[in-house]
Amino acid sequence: MHKSSAKILFVFTFTYLLSFGKELEYSHSFEPDPYRFSSQISAFQKIDALNNPPLGGILCTGSSSMRMWHNRIQDDLSGLTILPRGFGGSHYTDVIYYLDELVLKYKPRALLIYEGDNDAAYGKSPTRIFSDFKYLVFRCRKALPNLRFYIIGSKPSISRWHIAEDMQKANSLIKAYCHDDSYCTYINVWPSILGADGKPKSELFMEDNLHLNSVGYDQWAKTIAPILYKGELNYE
């Protein structure tokens, strides 16, 4: 190869790799500090060392609504290979920060995730939540191009009803994205939590009016399970 041609090729390749690297960078700050979950991530790693978790299953992660489902998720989604990895209080940014340890290492065929609830309560705008969601999808697909996503939209709650409008805006943005992406399914749990008056049913919540009780999780599972079975049972 001629020296000038080789030089041009080198410059092009270097520029491409540099731009690709920048593309992978997260452009926002990680807030709140993801380090607050370092002990929880370490706990997951210790569990993995003892139990040899399955690869190629359905990785289930997200904030406390996912974590508090752990004690019954295997029953509610019986017949599916489930790996519960919820961690209470988390945001999309936390999943992004710990993506390798939390998701990618298990090489899941599908990701079931619940985030956005704490994000909105923290003060993140609907567009910021949507941006974080899109970046998460992007990063996952760089490593696992065929990964299927099941996004549980933020649920309404009594204690956070004052930010319901912002939560629904973020949900709508994510739902529209999923509508145009065949590998992304939006799961709308919002209506199942509301009563005839259009507000969250008090009988579905724990005393804190934020987290679902067992009756609430009956509604939660009733909405989510049929969608997971339809999309994933054939892969078992």
C-alpha positions as a Markdown table, in Angstrom:
| # | Residue | x | y | z |
|---|---|---|---|---|
| 1 | Met | 0.0 | 0.0 | 0.0 |
| 2 | His | 1.2 | 3.5 | -0.8 |
| 3 | Lys | 2.5 | 5.4 | 2.2 |
| 4 | Ser | 0.0 | 8.3 | 1.7 |
| 5 | Ser | -2.9 | 5.9 | 1.4 |
| 6 | Ala | -1.8 | 4.0 | 4.5 |
| 7 | Lys | -1.6 | 7.3 | 6.4 |
| 8 | Ile | -5.1 | 8.3 | 5.3 |
| 9 | Leu | -6.5 | 4.9 | 6.3 |
| 10 | Phe | -4.8 | 5.2 | 9.8 |
| 11 | Val | -6.3 | 8.7 | 10.3 |
| 12 | Phe | -9.7 | 7.5 | 9.3 |
| 13 | Thr | -9.6 | 4.4 | 11.5 |
| 14 | Phe | -8.3 | 6.4 | 14.5 |
| 15 | Thr | -11.0 | 9.1 | 14.0 |
| 16 | Tyr | -13.7 | 6.4 | 13.7 |
| 17 | Leu | -12.5 | 4.6 | 16.9 |
| 18 | Leu | -12.3 | 7.9 | 18.7 |
| 19 | Ser | -15.9 | 8.9 | 17.7 |
| 20 | Phe | -17.1 | 5.4 | 18.6 |
| 21 | Gly | -15.6 | 5.7 | 22.0 |
| 22 | Lys | -17.2 | 9.1 | 22.6 |
| 23 | Glu | -20.5 | 7.7 | 21.4 |
| 24 | Leu | -20.3 | 5.2 | 24.3 |
| 25 | Glu | -19.7 | 7.9 | 26.9 |
| 26 | Tyr | -22.6 | 8.9 | 29.1 |
| 27 | Ser | -23.1 | 12.7 | 28.6 |
| 28 | His | -24.9 | 13.4 | 31.9 |
| 29 | Ser | -23.6 | 13.3 | 35.5 |
| 30 | Phe | -24.4 | 10.2 | 37.5 |
| 31 | Glu | -26.7 | 11.5 | 40.1 |
| 32 | Pro | -27.3 | 10.6 | 42.9 |
| 33 | Asp | -24.0 | 8.9 | 43.5 |
| 34 | Pro | -24.1 | 5.3 | 42.2 |
| 35 | Tyr | -21.5 | 4.3 | 44.8 |
| 36 | Arg | -24.3 | 4.1 | 47.4 |
| 37 | Phe | -25.1 | 0.7 | 45.8 |
| 38 | Ser | -21.6 | -0.7 | 45.8 |
| 39 | Ser | -22.4 | -3.0 | 48.8 |
| 40 | Gln | -25.5 | -4.2 | 47.0 |
| 41 | Ile | -23.7 | -5.0 | 43.8 |
| 42 | Ser | -21.0 | -6.8 | 45.8 |
| 43 | Ala | -23.8 | -8.8 | 47.5 |
| 44 | Phe | -25.1 | -9.9 | 44.1 |
| 45 | Gln | -21.5 | -11.0 | 43.1 |
| 46 | Lys | -21.2 | -13.1 | 46.3 |
| 47 | Ile | -24.6 | -14.8 | 45.5 |
| 48 | Asp | -23.3 | -15.5 | 42.0 |
| 49 | Ala | -20.1 | -17.1 | 43.3 |
| 50 | Leu | -22.2 | -19.5 | 45.5 |
| 51 | Asn | -25.1 | -20.3 | 43.1 |
| 52 | Asn | -23.7 | -20.1 | 39.5 |
| 53 | Pro | -26.6 | -18.0 | 38.0 |
| 54 | Pro | -28.1 | -19.0 | 34.7 |
| 55 | Leu | -27.0 | -17.3 | 31.5 |
| 56 | Gly | -29.4 | -16.4 | 28.7 |
| 57 | Gly | -32.4 | -15.9 | 30.9 |
| 58 | Ile | -34.6 | -12.9 | 31.7 |
| 59 | Leu | -32.7 | -10.4 | 33.8 |
| 60 | Cys | -35.1 | -8.5 | 36.1 |
| 61 | Thr | -33.8 | -5.3 | 37.6 |
| 62 | Gly | -34.9 | -1.9 | 38.8 |
| 63 | Ser | -35.9 | -0.1 | 41.9 |
| 64 | Ser | -37.8 | -1.2 | 45.0 |
| 65 | Ser | -40.9 | -2.2 | 43.1 |
| 66 | Met | -38.8 | -4.8 | 41.4 |
| 67 | Arg | -36.8 | -5.7 | 44.5 |
| 68 | Met | -39.8 | -6.2 | 46.6 |
| 69 | Trp | -41.2 | -8.5 | 44.0 |
| 70 | His | -38.3 | -10.9 | 44.5 |
| 71 | Asn | -40.0 | -13.1 | 47.1 |
| 72 | Arg | -42.7 | -14.1 | 44.6 |
| 73 | Ile | -41.4 | -13.3 | 41.1 |
| 74 | Gln | -40.4 | -16.9 | 40.4 |
| 75 | Asp | -44.0 | -18.0 | 41.2 |
| 76 | Asp | -45.6 | -15.2 | 39.3 |
| 77 | Leu | -43.5 | -15.9 | 36.3 |
| 78 | Ser | -43.2 | -19.7 | 36.7 |
| 79 | Gly | -41.9 | -21.5 | 33.7 |
| 80 | Leu | -39.5 | -18.7 | 32.7 |
| 81 | Thr | -35.8 | -18.5 | 33.5 |
| 82 | Ile | -35.8 | -15.5 | 35.8 |
| 83 | Leu | -32.8 | -13.8 | 37.4 |
| 84 | Pro | -33.9 | -11.1 | 40.0 |
| 85 | Arg | -31.5 | -8.3 | 40.4 |
| 86 | Gly | -33.6 | -5.4 | 41.7 |
| 87 | Phe | -32.1 | -2.8 | 44.1 |
| 88 | Gly | -34.3 | -0.4 | 46.0 |
| 89 | Gly | -33.9 | 3.3 | 45.5 |
| 90 | Ser | -32.2 | 3.0 | 42.1 |
| 91 | His | -32.5 | 5.2 | 39.0 |
| 92 | Tyr | -31.8 | 4.5 | 35.4 |
| 93 | Thr | -28.4 | 6.1 | 35.9 |
| 94 | Asp | -27.5 | 3.4 | 38.5 |
| 95 | Val | -28.4 | 0.6 | 36.1 |
| 96 | Ile | -26.2 | 2.4 | 33.5 |
| 97 | Tyr | -23.3 | 2.8 | 35.9 |
| 98 | Tyr | -23.4 | -0.9 | 37.0 |
| 99 | Leu | -24.4 | -2.3 | 33.6 |
| 100 | Asp | -21.6 | -4.7 | 33.2 |
| 101 | Glu | -22.0 | -6.3 | 36.7 |
| 102 | Leu | -25.7 | -6.0 | 36.8 |
| 103 | Val | -26.8 | -7.0 | 33.3 |
| 104 | Leu | -24.3 | -7.8 | 30.7 |
| 105 | Lys | -22.3 | -10.4 | 32.6 |
| 106 | Tyr | -25.4 | -12.7 | 32.5 |
| 107 | Lys | -25.8 | -12.4 | 28.8 |
| 108 | Pro | -29.6 | -12.3 | 29.1 |
| 109 | Arg | -31.9 | -12.8 | 26.2 |
| 110 | Ala | -34.3 | -10.3 | 27.7 |
| 111 | Leu | -34.3 | -7.5 | 30.2 |
| 112 | Leu | -37.3 | -6.7 | 32.4 |
| 113 | Ile | -36.8 | -3.3 | 34.1 |
| 114 | Tyr | -38.6 | -0.9 | 36.4 |
| 115 | Glu | -37.0 | 2.5 | 36.7 |
| 116 | Gly | -38.2 | 6.1 | 36.4 |
| 117 | Asp | -40.2 | 6.3 | 39.6 |
| 118 | Asn | -37.3 | 7.4 | 41.9 |
| 119 | Asp | -35.9 | 9.4 | 39.0 |
| 120 | Ala | -39.0 | 11.6 | 38.8 |
| 121 | Ala | -39.2 | 11.9 | 42.6 |
| 122 | Tyr | -35.6 | 13.1 | 42.6 |
| 123 | Gly | -36.6 | 15.9 | 40.2 |
| 124 | Lys | -35.3 | 14.5 | 36.9 |
| 125 | Ser | -37.4 | 15.8 | 34.0 |
| 126 | Pro | -39.4 | 13.5 | 31.7 |
| 127 | Thr | -36.9 | 14.2 | 28.9 |
| 128 | Arg | -34.0 | 13.4 | 31.1 |
| 129 | Ile | -35.6 | 10.1 | 32.2 |
| 130 | Phe | -36.3 | 9.3 | 28.5 |
| 131 | Ser | -32.7 | 10.2 | 27.6 |
| 132 | Asp | -31.3 | 7.9 | 30.3 |
| 133 | Phe | -33.6 | 5.1 | 29.1 |
| 134 | Lys | -32.5 | 5.5 | 25.5 |
| 135 | Tyr | -28.8 | 5.5 | 26.5 |
| 136 | Leu | -29.4 | 2.3 | 28.5 |
| 137 | Val | -30.9 | 0.6 | 25.4 |
| 138 | Phe | -28.0 | 1.8 | 23.3 |
| 139 | Arg | -25.4 | 0.5 | 25.7 |
| 140 | Cys | -27.1 | -2.8 | 26.1 |
| 141 | Arg | -27.4 | -3.3 | 22.3 |
| 142 | Lys | -23.7 | -2.6 | 21.8 |
| 143 | Ala | -23.0 | -5.7 | 23.8 |
| 144 | Leu | -26.1 | -7.7 | 23.1 |
| 145 | Pro | -27.6 | -6.7 | 19.8 |
| 146 | Asn | -30.6 | -9.2 | 20.0 |
| 147 | Leu | -31.6 | -8.3 | 23.6 |
| 148 | Arg | -35.3 | -7.9 | 24.1 |
| 149 | Phe | -36.5 | -5.2 | 26.4 |
| 150 | Tyr | -39.6 | -5.2 | 28.6 |
| 151 | Ile | -40.0 | -1.8 | 30.1 |
| 152 | Ile | -42.4 | -1.5 | 33.0 |
| 153 | Gly | -43.7 | 2.1 | 33.0 |
| 154 | Ser | -43.7 | 4.0 | 36.3 |
| 155 | Lys | -46.6 | 3.1 | 38.5 |
| 156 | Pro | -48.8 | 5.7 | 40.2 |
| 157 | Ser | -48.7 | 5.9 | 44.0 |
| 158 | Ile | -50.5 | 7.9 | 46.7 |
| 159 | Ser | -47.4 | 9.4 | 48.1 |
| 160 | Arg | -46.1 | 10.5 | 44.7 |
| 161 | Trp | -49.4 | 11.5 | 43.1 |
| 162 | His | -48.2 | 15.1 | 43.0 |
| 163 | Ile | -45.7 | 14.2 | 40.3 |
| 164 | Ala | -48.1 | 11.9 | 38.4 |
| 165 | Glu | -48.2 | 14.2 | 35.4 |
| 166 | Asp | -44.4 | 14.2 | 35.0 |
| 167 | Met | -44.3 | 10.4 | 35.4 |
| 168 | Gln | -46.9 | 9.9 | 32.8 |
| 169 | Lys | -45.0 | 12.2 | 30.4 |
| 170 | Ala | -41.9 | 10.1 | 30.8 |
| 171 | Asn | -44.0 | 6.9 | 30.4 |
| 172 | Ser | -45.5 | 8.3 | 27.2 |
| 173 | Leu | -42.1 | 9.1 | 25.7 |
| 174 | Ile | -40.9 | 5.5 | 26.5 |
| 175 | Lys | -44.1 | 4.0 | 25.2 |
| 176 | Ala | -43.8 | 5.8 | 21.9 |
| 177 | Tyr | -40.2 | 4.7 | 21.5 |
| 178 | Cys | -41.1 | 1.0 | 22.2 |
| 179 | His | -44.0 | 1.3 | 19.6 |
| 180 | Asp | -41.4 | 1.8 | 16.9 |
| 181 | Asp | -38.9 | -0.8 | 18.1 |
| 182 | Ser | -39.8 | -4.4 | 17.6 |
| 183 | Tyr | -37.3 | -5.5 | 20.3 |
| 184 | Cys | -38.8 | -3.2 | 22.9 |
| 185 | Thr | -42.1 | -3.8 | 24.7 |
| 186 | Tyr | -43.7 | -1.3 | 27.0 |
| 187 | Ile | -45.8 | -2.6 | 29.9 |
| 188 | Asn | -48.4 | -0.2 | 31.2 |
| 189 | Val | -49.2 | -1.0 | 34.9 |
| 190 | Trp | -50.7 | 2.5 | 35.5 |
| 191 | Pro | -54.4 | 1.6 | 34.9 |
| 192 | Ser | -54.3 | -1.5 | 37.1 |
| 193 | Ile | -53.4 | 0.6 | 40.1 |
| 194 | Leu | -56.2 | 3.2 | 39.8 |
| 195 | Gly | -59.7 | 3.1 | 41.2 |
| 196 | Ala | -62.9 | 4.3 | 39.7 |
| 197 | Asp | -62.1 | 7.8 | 40.8 |
| 198 | Gly | -58.9 | 7.8 | 38.7 |
| 199 | Lys | -56.6 | 7.8 | 41.7 |
| 200 | Pro | -54.4 | 5.1 | 43.2 |
| 201 | Lys | -56.3 | 2.5 | 45.2 |
| 202 | Ser | -55.3 | 2.7 | 48.9 |
| 203 | Glu | -55.9 | -1.0 | 49.4 |
| 204 | Leu | -53.0 | -1.8 | 47.0 |
| 205 | Phe | -50.4 | -0.1 | 49.0 |
| 206 | Met | -48.3 | -0.6 | 52.2 |
| 207 | Glu | -48.5 | 2.0 | 55.0 |
| 208 | Asp | -46.0 | 4.2 | 53.3 |
| 209 | Asn | -48.5 | 4.7 | 50.4 |
| 210 | Leu | -45.6 | 4.2 | 48.0 |
| 211 | His | -44.8 | 0.5 | 47.8 |
| 212 | Leu | -47.3 | -2.2 | 46.7 |
| 213 | Asn | -48.6 | -4.7 | 49.2 |
| 214 | Ser | -49.4 | -8.3 | 48.3 |
| 215 | Val | -52.8 | -7.4 | 46.8 |
| 216 | Gly | -51.0 | -4.7 | 44.8 |
| 217 | Tyr | -48.5 | -7.2 | 43.5 |
| 218 | Asp | -51.4 | -9.4 | 42.4 |
| 219 | Gln | -52.4 | -6.6 | 40.1 |
| 220 | Trp | -48.8 | -5.9 | 39.1 |
| 221 | Ala | -48.2 | -9.6 | 38.2 |
| 222 | Lys | -51.6 | -9.9 | 36.4 |
| 223 | Thr | -50.5 | -7.1 | 34.0 |
| 224 | Ile | -46.9 | -8.1 | 33.5 |
| 225 | Ala | -47.0 | -12.0 | 33.4 |
| 226 | Pro | -49.1 | -12.4 | 30.2 |
| 227 | Ile | -46.8 | -10.1 | 28.3 |
| 228 | Leu | -43.7 | -11.9 | 29.4 |
| 229 | Tyr | -45.2 | -15.3 | 28.7 |
| 230 | Lys | -46.3 | -14.2 | 25.2 |
| 231 | Gly | -42.9 | -12.9 | 24.3 |
| 232 | Glu | -40.6 | -15.3 | 26.1 |
| 233 | Leu | -42.1 | -18.7 | 26.8 |
| 234 | Asn | -41.1 | -20.0 | 23.3 |
| 235 | Tyr | -37.5 | -19.4 | 24.2 |
| 236 | Glu | -37.4 | -21.7 | 27.2 |
